[in-house]
Amino acid sequence: MKKEIKYELTYGRISPITELPDRQRFLNTLKHSNANKLALLNVNGFWNFNHVFGYAVGDEILKIISQRLQKRFPHSVVFHLGGDNFAVLAGKEVGKEVFIQAINACMWYFGYSPIEIEEEKIYVAIRMGVAIDYVDLFLNVEFAIKQAKRIGKDIVVYDSSSVTLCRPTHSSARADLEWQKAIRQALLKDRFEVYAQGIQGGKVKKFECLVRMKSTNGGVISPYHFLEQAKRANLYNSITKVVIEKSFAFFADKEAEFSVNLTLSDILDQETANFIIEKMYAYSVGSRLTIELVESEHIENHPEVIAFLTTIKQQGVKIAIDDFGTGYSNFEYVAKLQADFIKIDGSLIRNITKNATHRAVVEAIVTFAKKVGMETVAEFVSDFEIYEACQEQKIDYFQGYLWSEPQPLHKLKL
């Protein structure tokens, strides 16, 4: 079988590293060919190879990857889009099943066959998005690889003949752009506000700081609608800085303790981490501040995280693990992060009076916390029955609509 896809030699170049046609040739080919199958491939953590082995070895790895791809897709055209990104384009002469089999074989081969360079065995992890039989292949394949990254999968395949609830359209892409534009405008016009919700149970008043976005007509928008969009547009850290500045400034002269939420990306971003420490000193809030870590996979294995937490704990800052009890929750994680508080996930608390399994999980968390000297916080306490059940479990603090909804900082009763 011959490759039926053609690309115009006058548009674009050949990559000097991989000797594959480049991004411009890919776009030109896609525009003028009858291709109906497209895969985008990204090498996970490629920067580590350059950092550890040097750029010459990094280039050699890219070269070997390109050779492997060409062997795995002999009847398709492989492109090097730049950096650690590749594309595989196939026409109608390549059967759908054959293409998918080649994709799966490729994933398996890269996962279990190391690249051997300079007596080093280097395993390359790849992520792929695949689109089949769409009018706009590129739109759909980009959406597929973004979905794969978002949900932590190695591969996501979109086939126009298969029903899927999550299919990109020009309108959905337009909606994403509009959201990202609104977030940028809100940052420029200072329309991000800090709200706070009280935490009951201690002698000193405690609050959790939460972000809200004001719309152009004065409405209040929940973070549920904009935080993921902010992450996609690389604006999340900018919002974090707004929350830090406004909450630290407000509580600087107050006799109250408060907490702010941080993610792994906040801490790994050196500029954001430095900003937090700088503002902590400027407003002298270290002894009254709690950092709530939004749990994510293997956050405790990042040395930058441990270094950051060690630094701020030396200034009296406390650490809380948010939403504990679901996802990747484990007790070793809590201990390694030197946590002071465990915030028990609201899905467990909401059902503590109705579900024996949830009640048992809460009991196990509380027992562990007390044995290691940590305190517990029950989230989403919405009625008195739930509150009594939490008291029976000897939970230390309580947070929820039974007492108050989140409200703007200036409305807090201190």
Secondary structure, DSSP 8 states (H G I E B T S, - for coil): --------TTSS-B-TTT-SB-HHHHHHHHHHS---EEEEEEETTHHHHHHHH-HHHHHHHHHHHHHHHHHH-TTSEEEEEETTEEEEEE-TTS-HHHHHHHHHHHHHHHHHS-EEETTEEE---EEEEEEES-SSHHHHHHHHHHHHHHHT-SEEEEETTS--S----HHHHHHHHHHHHHHHHHHHTT-EEEEEEEEBSSSS-EEEEEEEEE-TTS-EE-HHHHHHHHHHTT-HHHHHHHHHHHHHHHHTTSS-EEEEEE-HHHHHSHHHHHHHHHHHHHHT-GGGEEEEEE--TTGGG-HHHHHHHHHHHTTT-EEEEEEETSTT--HHHHHHTT-SEEEE-HHHHHTTTT-HHHHHHHHHHHHHHHHTT-EEEE----SHHHHHHHHHTT-SEE-STTT---EEGGG---
